[in-house]
């Protein structure tokens, strides 16, 4: 992103945060009561919290795509170590829609050395063997064996719930979310 694009993004976001409650009226807060400011503070806090979550999710997605900690640190103006400490996730963190997911359960099939680049092929190969996706973590996908071939897919989606609802209407089961990806599975059509 060049400096002009960064400035435009900052200005746009600042305008939203500063003006969402005042409709761009510079005098809207003259003689305002404290509760007017509490709404603005609450709104700014929500935007900051969501921005922090988005930054963490994009850094983690970038790491899965192969961006180094040194490059991430450079982009953010911090050291490699600071970037890693701030944004790394515990390798034990497993993404799954199954409550109390246990990767050591005897029926689990783990496929190792998975990256953003070979993941789609691995999902297809395991699906052809009748294995549906049930979980994921760094460099590993977890499957459960079924008695029929399945389709496992990964899509990029920033829309969250709406895309999940749309796919579920088409017969897919949502397996997990690992931003910015949504993973789905369904029995293979005969």
C-alpha positions in Angstrom: 0.0 0.0 0.0 1.5 3.3 -1.0 1.4 6.4 1.3 -1.6 7.9 -0.6 -3.7 4.8 -0.2 -2.8 4.6 3.5 -3.8 8.2 4.0 -7.1 7.7 2.2 -7.8 4.6 4.3 -6.9 6.4 7.5 -9.1 9.4 6.6 -12.0 7.2 5.6 -11.9 5.3 8.9 -11.4 8.4 11.0 -14.4 10.1 9.3 -16.5 7.0 10.0 -15.4 6.9 13.7 -15.7 10.6 14.3 -18.9 11.2 12.4 -21.1 8.1 12.6 -23.1 9.5 15.5 -23.1 13.2 14.4 -24.1 12.9 10.7 -21.1 15.0 9.7 -22.5 18.0 11.6 -19.5 19.8 13.2 -21.8 21.5 15.7 -23.7 18.3 16.7 -21.8 17.9 20.0 -22.0 21.6 21.1 -23.6 21.5 24.5 -23.8 17.7 24.3 -24.6 15.7 27.3 -22.1 13.1 28.6 -24.2 10.2 27.2 -23.6 11.5 23.7 -19.9 11.0 24.3 -20.4 7.6 25.9 -22.0 6.4 22.7 -19.1 7.8 20.6 -16.5 6.2 23.0 -18.4 2.9 22.8 -18.4 3.1 18.9 -14.7 3.9 18.7 -13.9 1.1 21.1 -15.9 -1.4 19.0 -14.1 -0.2 15.8 -10.7 -0.5 17.5 -11.5 -4.0 18.9 -12.7 -5.2 15.5 -9.6 -3.7 13.8 -7.4 -5.5 16.3 -9.1 -8.8 15.6 -8.9 -8.3 11.9 -5.2 -7.5 12.1 -4.5 -10.7 14.1 -6.6 -12.8 11.7 -4.8 -11.3 8.6 -1.4 -11.8 10.1 -2.2 -15.5 10.9 -3.6 -15.9 7.4 -0.4 -14.4 6.0 1.7 -16.7 8.1 -0.2 -19.7 6.7 0.5 -18.4 3.2 4.2 -18.3 4.0 5.0 -14.7 5.0 7.9 -14.6 7.5 7.7 -13.1 11.0 10.5 -10.8 9.9 8.4 -9.5 7.0 5.3 -9.1 9.2 7.4 -7.2 11.8 8.8 -5.0 9.0 5.3 -4.2 7.7 4.1 -3.3 11.2 7.2 -1.4 12.2 8.1 -3.8 15.0 10.7 -6.5 15.4 10.3 -10.1 14.2 10.2 -11.2 17.8 7.6 -8.7 18.8 5.4 -9.7 15.8 5.7 -13.4 16.8 4.9 -12.8 20.4 1.9 -10.6 19.6 0.3 -12.6 16.8 1.4 -16.2 17.0 -1.2 -18.8 18.1 -0.6 -21.8 20.2 0.1 -24.8 18.0 -2.4 -26.7 20.2 -5.2 -24.3 19.1 -7.5 -26.4 16.9 -10.3 -24.9 14.8 -13.3 -27.2 14.7 -17.1 -26.9 15.0 -17.2 -30.1 17.0 -17.7 -29.3 20.7 -14.8 -30.6 22.8 -12.8 -31.6 19.8 -10.1 -34.1 20.7 -7.4 -34.6 18.0 -6.1 -37.8 19.8 -9.5 -39.6 19.6 -8.9 -42.9 17.9 -11.1 -42.2 15.0 -9.2 -39.1 14.0 -7.1 -39.1 10.9 -4.4 -36.4 10.8 -2.9 -35.2 7.6 0.4 -33.3 8.3 2.5 -30.8 6.4 -0.5 -28.9 5.1 -0.1 -25.3 3.9 -2.4 -22.9 2.2 -0.8 -24.1 -1.1 -1.5 -27.8 -0.8 -4.6 -27.7 1.4 -7.2 -27.8 -1.4 -5.6 -30.9 -3.0 -5.4 -32.6 0.4 -9.1 -31.9 1.1 -10.0 -33.4 -2.3 -7.8 -36.5 -1.8 -9.1 -37.2 1.7 -12.7 -36.7 0.6 -12.2 -39.3 -2.2 -11.2 -41.8 0.6 -14.5 -41.0 2.5 -12.8 -38.7 5.0 -14.7 -35.6 6.1 -12.9 -32.6 7.5 -13.5 -32.0 11.2 -10.6 -29.8 12.4 -7.5 -27.9 11.5 -4.4 -26.4 13.2 -1.0 -25.3 12.0 0.2 -27.6 9.3 -2.4 -30.3 10.1 -6.0 -31.2 9.0 -8.1 -33.7 10.9 -10.6 -36.0 9.3 -13.1 -38.6 10.3 -13.7 -41.7 8.2 -17.2 -42.1 6.7 -18.6 -45.0 4.7 -19.0 -43.0 1.5 -16.9 -40.4 -0.5 -17.3 -36.8 0.6 -16.5 -33.4 -0.8 -14.4 -31.1 1.4 -13.9 -27.5 0.3 -12.2 -24.4 1.5 -13.5 -21.0 0.4 -12.2 -17.5 1.1 -14.9 -15.5 2.7 -15.0 -12.3 4.8 -18.8 -12.5 5.1 -19.0 -15.1 7.9 -22.5 -16.1 8.8 -24.2 -15.2 5.5 -21.9 -17.4 3.4 -22.3 -20.3 5.9 -26.1 -20.0 5.7 -25.9 -20.0 1.9 -23.7 -23.1 1.7 -25.8 -24.9 4.3 -28.9 -24.3 2.2 -27.0 -26.1 -0.6 -26.5 -29.2 1.5 -23.0 -28.4 2.9 -22.1 -28.9 6.5 -19.9 -26.1 7.9 -16.8 -27.9 9.4 -14.8 -24.9 10.7 -13.7 -21.3 10.3 -10.1 -20.4 10.1 -10.0 -16.8 8.9 -10.2 -15.9 6.1 -11.3 -19.4 5.1 -14.5 -21.3 5.6 -14.5 -25.1 5.3 -17.4 -27.2 4.3 -18.1 -30.9 3.8 -20.9 -33.0 2.3 -21.5 -36.5 1.1 -20.4 -36.8 -2.6 -23.4 -36.7 -5.0 -23.9 -40.1 -6.6 
